[in-house]
Structures are given as structure tokens and as C-alpha cells.
């Protein structure tokens, strides 16, 4: 039997053929690129002065001297708040408010949340009824952007997301803000 590549074992020839096949598959048209995540061009500095637990269903997000604050609240009805925050260029250096949440969803209407291994992302699923759930965190130096992907009752509703002391909405429920709105760290 003659080999096309003298001195190469059939296994090596097979690997080379498989590698060529994979490389050729890479030349196929790619899926449509992911939609670009918009910057929420709102000022996140400071809490809205009229915020209090028990307002209509909402996320209330702001940045202050203590770091990032994310609250969920409702006017007494049970609602589900799901989402994630992701840091670009850094990690979540300090975190509180999620101490009572489970690491995995074990039961219906039970809050849970978890970090990825390098603490660049936190994913959560809260049920809130007439009170507030709280996330408070600070980012490491070097962090550039903070991405949010937020849902209420499994729907992306940016009109239920309120940011900063001016209580403004982001353009979409998937958005980003500067990691340090008061200036570079």
C-alpha cells in the first residue's frame, strides 16, 4: 500500500485530514454578529430621592461613594427579577446583599445567585414581593465597563429599570455603564 505522505502513520494522516476539514468549515459564512450592547447614556450617580421599598415593580440602580447599588422592589405583588452584571477589564472586588441567596435554584420562588470563577460576572434570580432585594458591590481598579442584562417576569422591559438620581431608563434591558462614573480608577 502506498502512502501519500511517506513516513507518516495512518493516524497522523487522519489527524491532518480532520484539521483540514475543520479549517474548511471555518470558511463558511458566520452567523449574524451579535447585536451590539448599547451604552445607557444616563448619569448613574446618586439614588433617586423618592426611592423606597414597595414602589411599583422595578430595578433601581445607582452609583455612590460606596460603589454600585442594585435594588429590586414591588408594590406588594410577587415578581421575578432575573439578570446578570458583567465587568469588563476588572472583577467584582466586594459584594454584599446576596448572602442569603442559594448557589443553585432548589425551589420555586427562592432567590439564588452565583459568581463565575474569576468574579467578572454575577447572575441572579430573585422573587420580590412588597419589599426589596439588594445587591451592593465595588469593582476592582482597571474595570472599564459594567454590563447589565435584566429581566422582569422573563421579559426585557427597560421601562422598569430606573438609573441614578434622575430616575432615567436605559435604551434596552441589555446595556452598559462606565465602571467608575465619577472618573477613572
N, C-alpha and C positions, 0 to 999 in steps of 0.2 A: 504494500500500500504506500503510495507517495503522499507526502505532506506538502501543503502549500507553503508552510513555514518550517523548513528543515530545522531540526534541533528543538522544536517546541512540542511539548506534550499536548495531547488532545484536550486536556483540561484547560491549559493556558490558551489554546486556540478558542475554546468555548468562551472563556472569560473575555477575550478580545472581541469576539463577535457580539457578546452581550453588551459590552461597553459601547461598541459602535451603534448598536440598536438603540440604547438609551440616549446617546448623543443625538441620533437622528430624530428621536421622539421629541427632544428639546427644541428642534427646529420648527415644530408645529406651532400654529398660532396660539398665543396665550389667551387665557380667559380675560374678559374685560377687566381692566385695572380696578382695584377697589376705589370706591368713592373717597375723595379727599375729605378729611375731617376738618371742618371749619373752626377758626378761632372765634370764640364768643367775644365780640368786641364790646364788652361791658366792663365796668370797673367793679372788681370783686371786693374792694376794700370796705370793711365795716359791715356790721349787722344792720339789717333794716330795722329802724327803731320801733316799728309796730309789731315785730315778730314776737309770737308767744306760742307755746304748745297749745294745740287744739284748734288752730286755724284750719281753713279748708285744706284738703289733701294737697301736699306739695313737698318738694325738696326746697330747702332754704340753705344756700351756700354763701359763705363769705370767707375772707381772709383778714386776720387781725394780728396783733403783736404776738399772739400765742400760736399762730400757724393757721392751717385750714380747718374750717368748721363745716360739716355737712349734717343737716338735720332732716328728718322726715317727720311729718305730723299729719293728723287728720282731725276733722271736726266731730269725731265720735264713731264714724263708720270704719269697718275693717278694710284696709287696702294693703296691697303688696307692693313693696318697693325693691326693685332689683337693679343691680348695676355693678360697675367697676370703675376704679380710678387707676390710672397707669402713669408712672413718672418716666419722662424721657430725660436721660442724662444724669440720673441720680437714683435715689431709692427713698422709701418711707423710713425715716430715721427714728421717729417717735410716733406712737399710735395709742389712742385710748378711745373708749366708748364701745368697743366691740368685745370687751372682756366676757360678757355674759352670753355671747353667741357660740353656737356649736361649730365645730370644724366641718361637719358634714350634715346635710339635711337628713334628719332622722324622723321627723314627724311634721304633719301639716301645721301651718301657722307658727312654726318655731323659727326664730331668727338664726341665721347662720352666716358665716363669713370666713374667708381664708386668704392668706398671702401666697404669692408664688414663691419659690425657693429663695430668690435674691431680693425679695421685698420691693420689687418695682411695680407690683400690681396688688390690689386688694379687691376681691369680688365678694359681693354680699347679696343677701335675700332676706328682707325684713318684712314682717307684717306689723302694721301700726294701727292702733285704734284709740283715738282720742288723747294720745299722749305724744311724746317724741322719742325717736331713736336718734342716737348721737354718734357721729364719727368726728374725731379730732385728731389731726396728725400734722407733723412737721416733716419737711423734706431735707435731704442731705444737700450740702453745698454742691454746686455744679449742676443741679437739676435745672432744666430749661423749660419744659412744658409739663402741664398736668392735664391728662386726657380723662374725660368723663364719658361714660356710656350709661345712660339712666333710663329706667322704665318704671311706669306705674301701672299695676294690674296688667302686666305683659304688653303694654303699649308704649311706644315712644311718643311722649307728649311734652314738647319743650315749653308749652304754656303753663305747665305745672312745675317748672324749675325757675326759682327766683334767686337772683345773684346780687350780692352786695347791698350796700345801704340804700341804693336807688331801686332795688327790687326789680331788676331787668331780667328778661328772658334770653336764653341763647338762641341762635338760629335753628338749631336742631338738638335732639336729645343726645347726640354723639358730638362732642365739641371739646376744645381745649382752651386753657387759660395759661398765662405765664406762671411758671412755678413760684416766682417771687414777685408779685405785682408791685411791691414797694421799691424794687430795684434789684440789681444783680447781687447774687451771693457768691 
